[in-house]
């Protein structure tokens, strides 16, 4: 679907994330995470990093907490 344009039907917060709804080529209502589209403002960190950093610090911190939870025998529910 990369490079294709669709008319936005609605922008909603569902399933714990922002999602965009559109009709595909067959007319079926579909949705995608808004972060997969250009319907949202780019993350300022990603823009400033300009491809030099593959991970946001928040994501690395969350990953470290998950690993620490697994090592201690309990999973961290983040």
C-alpha positions in Angstrom: 0.0 0.0 0.0 3.1 2.2 0.1 2.7 5.3 -2.0 -1.0 4.9 -2.5 -3.5 7.6 -1.4 -6.8 7.0 0.2 -9.5 9.3 1.4 -9.6 9.4 5.2 -13.0 8.3 6.6 -12.3 8.8 10.3 -9.3 9.2 12.7 -10.0 7.4 16.0 -8.4 6.1 19.1 -9.1 2.4 19.1 -7.4 -0.7 20.6 -5.0 1.6 22.6 -3.7 3.5 19.6 -4.7 6.1 17.1 -6.0 4.6 13.9 -7.0 5.8 10.5 -10.0 4.4 8.7 -10.4 4.4 4.9 -12.1 2.4 2.1 -9.7 0.2 0.1 -10.0 -0.3 -3.7 -12.8 -2.8 -3.3 -14.8 -0.4 -1.1 -14.2 -2.3 2.2 -13.6 -0.2 5.3 -10.1 -0.8 6.6 -8.0 0.6 9.3 -4.3 1.0 10.1 -2.3 2.4 13.0 -2.0 6.2 12.3 1.8 5.9 12.9 2.0 3.9 9.7 0.7 6.8 7.7 1.4 10.5 7.1 -1.9 11.4 8.8 0.0 12.4 12.0 2.8 14.9 12.7 6.2 13.2 12.6 7.8 12.4 16.0 10.2 15.3 16.7 12.9 12.9 17.9 12.7 10.9 14.6 12.9 14.2 12.6 15.9 15.6 14.5 17.7 12.2 14.5 17.5 12.2 10.7 18.2 8.5 10.5 21.2 8.5 12.8 19.4 6.8 15.7 17.4 3.6 15.2 15.6 3.7 18.6 13.9 6.3 20.8 15.2 6.3 24.3 11.7 5.6 25.7 11.5 2.4 23.6 15.0 1.3 24.8 14.0 2.0 28.4 10.8 -0.1 28.0 12.8 -2.9 26.4 15.3 -2.9 29.3 12.4 -3.1 31.8 10.9 -6.0 29.9 14.3 -7.9 29.9 14.8 -7.2 33.6 11.4 -8.6 34.3 12.1 -11.7 32.3 15.4 -12.2 34.1 13.8 -12.0 37.5 11.2 -14.6 36.5 8.3 -12.3 36.1 7.2 -10.5 32.9 6.8 -6.8 33.0 3.4 -5.7 31.6 4.2 -2.4 29.9 
